[in-house]
């Protein structure tokens, strides 16, 4: 199976999961409805660019951010804005209309800036501001990451080995008699193995300073916190719910964002909708 085929199947799984969670979680139903439309666009965009050759830089180690081809992508941006305008909540729909009347040069600046800085430590981009370039570029970033050589690592990397992006999510996958922890990049969605007892933000290793919380409403989602740096990361535990789709289940867990904020924890990188 090619990367494009496997990625297309992944988007199908995301759409199906969003539909299921919409029926179960009324508080997140509007966002999940909108996400379903975004995922549909991302799947179609991936199919349309699938035949294009990746830039030659993708054969080098850690070169995802060197590989932006806007001549391939820019013709699809207006269609993306139309999807947002027709399906997003009011404020985001209005922003899409405003962006649609700008010049293509301004689109280039927006997309290029996010490609260079999105998800990087110390590069703060507001959730509302980054939504458009992030949602539009994500399928291409994942496609480039899928063709990029993974550099050898001697220790557990706290940032993505392919683009240096910070992790957005953790995921626990069944391995042997237990679960193995992975992190998912907030920029290119590359997934890499990560130690169970280690803060991905500051490197804290003292288990007593790394409490984990699980809400009754979301028994398969762990809020992994660090009392040293006061950052948190959510981990989707597939050993407890094998039907979960990490990116989608995270979007539906809005109350966990509110709870973590009330406890004084900041999220290292927000999800697509800023929660």
C-alpha positions as CSV (number, residue, x, y, z in Angstrom):
1,X,0.0,0.0,0.0
2,X,1.4,3.4,-0.9
3,X,1.5,6.3,1.5
4,X,-1.3,8.1,-0.3
5,X,-3.5,5.0,0.0
6,X,-2.8,4.5,3.7
7,X,-3.3,8.2,4.4
8,X,-6.6,8.1,2.5
9,X,-7.7,5.2,4.7
10,X,-6.7,7.2,7.7
11,X,-8.9,10.1,6.7
12,X,-11.8,7.7,6.1
13,X,-11.2,6.4,9.7
14,X,-11.2,10.0,11.0
15,X,-14.4,10.9,9.2
16,X,-16.1,7.7,10.5
17,X,-15.0,8.3,14.0
18,X,-16.1,12.0,13.9
19,X,-19.6,10.8,12.9
20,X,-19.7,8.3,15.8
21,X,-18.6,10.9,18.4
22,X,-21.0,13.5,17.0
23,X,-23.9,11.1,18.0
24,X,-22.4,10.5,21.5
25,X,-21.0,14.0,22.4
26,X,-23.4,16.8,22.0
27,X,-21.0,19.4,23.4
28,X,-18.6,18.8,20.6
29,X,-21.0,18.0,17.8
30,X,-20.7,21.3,15.9
31,X,-16.9,21.1,15.9
32,X,-16.9,17.5,14.8
33,X,-19.4,18.2,12.0
34,X,-17.0,20.9,10.8
35,X,-14.0,18.7,11.2
36,X,-15.6,16.0,9.2
37,X,-15.8,18.5,6.2
38,X,-12.2,19.5,6.8
39,X,-11.0,15.9,6.8
40,X,-13.0,15.3,3.6
41,X,-11.2,18.2,1.9
42,X,-7.8,17.0,3.2
43,X,-8.4,13.5,1.8
44,X,-9.4,14.9,-1.6
45,X,-6.4,17.3,-1.6
46,X,-4.1,14.4,-0.9
47,X,-5.6,12.4,-3.8
48,X,-5.1,15.4,-6.2
49,X,-1.5,15.9,-5.3
50,X,-0.7,12.2,-5.0
51,X,0.8,11.9,-8.5
52,X,3.1,14.8,-8.2
53,X,6.8,14.0,-7.4
54,X,8.0,15.0,-4.0
55,X,10.9,17.5,-3.9
56,X,14.3,15.8,-4.0
57,X,15.1,17.2,-0.5
58,X,12.8,14.5,1.0
59,X,15.6,12.0,0.7
60,X,17.7,13.8,3.3
61,X,17.4,13.5,7.0
62,X,15.1,15.9,8.8
63,X,14.2,18.0,5.8
64,X,10.4,18.2,5.9
65,X,10.4,22.0,6.2
66,X,12.7,22.4,3.1
67,X,10.1,20.9,0.8
68,X,7.2,23.3,0.4
69,X,5.8,23.4,-3.2
70,X,3.2,26.1,-3.4
71,X,2.9,25.8,-7.2
72,X,1.3,22.5,-6.5
73,X,-0.8,23.6,-3.5
74,X,-1.9,27.1,-4.1
75,X,-4.5,26.3,-6.8
76,X,-6.4,24.4,-4.2
77,X,-6.4,27.1,-1.5
78,X,-9.6,28.9,-2.7
79,X,-11.5,25.7,-2.6
80,X,-10.4,25.1,0.9
81,X,-11.6,28.6,2.0
82,X,-14.9,27.8,0.4
83,X,-15.3,24.6,2.5
84,X,-14.5,26.6,5.6
85,X,-16.9,29.4,4.8
86,X,-19.8,27.0,4.1
87,X,-19.2,24.7,7.2
88,X,-17.4,26.6,10.0
89,X,-18.8,28.3,13.0
90,X,-19.6,32.0,12.3
91,X,-16.3,33.7,13.3
92,X,-14.2,31.2,11.4
93,X,-16.5,31.4,8.3
94,X,-16.2,35.2,8.4
95,X,-12.4,35.0,8.5
96,X,-12.5,32.6,5.5
97,X,-14.6,35.1,3.5
98,X,-12.1,37.9,4.4
99,X,-9.1,35.8,3.4
100,X,-10.7,34.7,0.1
101,X,-10.7,38.3,-1.2
102,X,-7.0,38.9,-0.4
103,X,-4.3,38.6,-3.1
104,X,-2.6,35.3,-3.8
105,X,0.7,37.0,-2.7
106,X,-0.8,37.3,0.8
107,X,-1.8,33.6,0.7
108,X,1.8,32.8,-0.1
109,X,3.1,34.7,2.9
110,X,0.5,33.1,5.2
111,X,1.3,29.6,4.1
112,X,5.1,30.1,3.9
113,X,5.3,31.6,7.4
114,X,3.3,28.7,8.9
115,X,5.4,26.1,7.1
116,X,8.6,27.7,8.5
117,X,7.4,28.3,12.1
118,X,4.3,26.2,12.8
119,X,4.7,23.9,15.8
120,X,8.2,25.1,16.7
121,X,9.2,25.8,20.3
122,X,9.3,29.5,21.0
123,X,7.2,30.4,17.9
124,X,3.8,31.3,19.3
125,X,1.1,31.4,16.7
126,X,-2.5,32.0,17.8
127,X,-4.9,29.1,17.4
128,X,-7.3,31.2,15.2
129,X,-4.5,32.6,13.1
130,X,-2.9,29.2,12.4
131,X,-6.1,27.3,11.6
132,X,-6.1,28.1,7.9
133,X,-2.5,27.3,7.0
134,X,-2.4,24.4,9.4
135,X,-5.5,22.6,8.2
136,X,-4.6,23.3,4.5
137,X,-1.0,22.2,4.7
138,X,-1.3,19.2,7.0
139,X,-1.9,16.6,4.3
140,X,1.1,17.8,2.3
141,X,3.3,17.9,5.4
142,X,2.3,14.4,6.3
143,X,3.0,13.3,2.7
144,X,6.4,14.9,2.7
145,X,7.1,13.3,6.1
146,X,6.1,9.9,4.7
147,X,8.8,10.2,2.1
148,X,11.5,11.6,4.3
149,X,14.3,9.5,5.7
150,X,14.2,9.2,9.5
151,X,17.5,10.2,11.1
152,X,19.1,7.8,13.6
153,X,18.5,8.9,17.2
154,X,20.6,8.1,20.2
155,X,18.1,9.2,22.9
156,X,14.4,9.9,23.2
157,X,13.7,13.0,21.1
158,X,11.4,15.6,22.7
159,X,10.6,17.2,19.3
160,X,9.8,15.6,15.9
161,X,12.8,13.9,14.3
162,X,11.6,15.0,10.9
163,X,10.6,18.7,11.3
164,X,11.5,19.7,14.9
165,X,7.8,20.3,15.6
166,X,6.6,19.9,19.2
167,X,4.2,17.0,19.9
168,X,0.5,17.7,20.0
169,X,-0.7,14.3,21.3
170,X,0.5,11.1,22.8
171,X,-0.9,7.7,22.0
172,X,-0.6,4.4,23.8
173,X,-0.5,1.4,21.6
174,X,-0.7,-2.2,22.7
175,X,2.7,-3.9,22.7
176,X,3.4,-7.2,24.5
177,X,1.6,-7.3,27.8
178,X,1.2,-3.5,28.1
179,X,1.2,-0.3,26.2
180,X,4.0,1.6,24.4
181,X,3.9,5.4,24.4
182,X,4.3,7.4,21.2
183,X,4.1,11.1,20.4
184,X,2.4,12.7,17.4
185,X,3.9,15.8,15.8
186,X,1.7,18.9,15.7
187,X,3.1,19.9,12.3
188,X,3.6,16.8,10.1
189,X,1.8,14.2,12.3
190,X,4.9,11.9,12.3
191,X,4.7,9.5,15.2
192,X,7.8,8.4,17.2
193,X,8.4,6.3,20.3
194,X,8.7,8.0,23.6
195,X,9.5,6.9,27.2
196,X,6.6,6.5,29.6
197,X,8.1,8.5,32.4
198,X,9.5,11.6,30.8
199,X,8.1,15.1,30.3
200,X,8.3,16.0,26.6
201,X,8.5,19.7,27.5
202,X,11.2,20.0,30.1
203,X,12.6,16.5,30.4
204,X,11.5,15.9,34.0
205,X,12.0,12.2,35.0
206,X,10.7,12.1,38.6
207,X,7.4,10.1,38.4
208,X,6.1,12.0,41.5
209,X,6.2,15.2,39.5
210,X,4.4,13.7,36.5
211,X,0.9,13.1,37.7
212,X,-1.6,11.5,35.2
213,X,-5.3,12.3,35.4
214,X,-8.2,10.5,33.7
215,X,-11.8,11.8,33.7
216,X,-14.7,9.5,34.0
217,X,-16.2,11.0,30.9
218,X,-13.1,10.0,28.8
219,X,-11.7,6.9,30.4
220,X,-9.3,6.3,27.4
221,X,-7.8,9.7,27.5
222,X,-4.9,10.5,29.8
223,X,-4.0,14.1,30.8
224,X,-0.3,13.7,31.5
225,X,1.0,16.7,33.4
226,X,4.3,18.0,34.7
227,X,4.5,19.9,38.0
228,X,7.9,21.2,37.1
229,X,7.1,23.1,33.9
230,X,3.3,23.1,34.3
231,X,2.7,21.8,30.8
232,X,0.4,18.9,29.9
233,X,-0.1,16.6,27.0
234,X,-3.1,14.4,26.2
235,X,-2.5,10.8,25.4
236,X,-5.2,8.6,23.7
237,X,-4.9,5.1,25.2
238,X,-5.7,2.6,22.5
239,X,-5.2,-0.2,25.0
240,X,-8.5,0.9,26.6
241,X,-10.4,1.8,23.4
242,X,-9.0,0.3,20.3
243,X,-11.7,2.1,18.2
244,X,-10.4,5.6,19.1
245,X,-8.8,7.7,16.4
246,X,-6.3,9.9,18.3
247,X,-6.7,13.2,16.3
248,X,-10.5,13.0,16.4
249,X,-10.9,11.8,20.0
250,X,-8.7,14.7,21.1
251,X,-11.0,17.2,19.4
252,X,-14.0,15.9,21.2
253,X,-12.4,16.1,24.6
254,X,-13.2,19.8,25.1
255,X,-13.9,19.5,28.9
256,X,-10.3,18.2,29.5
257,X,-8.9,21.5,28.0
258,X,-11.0,23.5,30.4
259,X,-10.0,21.4,33.4
260,X,-6.3,21.5,32.7
261,X,-6.5,25.3,32.3
262,X,-8.2,25.6,35.6
263,X,-5.5,23.5,37.3
264,X,-2.8,25.8,35.9
265,X,-1.5,23.5,33.1
266,X,-0.8,24.8,29.6
267,X,-0.9,22.6,26.6
268,X,2.4,22.2,24.8
269,X,0.7,22.4,21.3
270,X,-3.1,22.8,20.8
271,X,-5.1,20.8,18.4
272,X,-6.5,22.1,15.1
273,X,-9.3,24.0,16.9
274,X,-7.0,25.5,19.5
275,X,-8.2,23.4,22.5
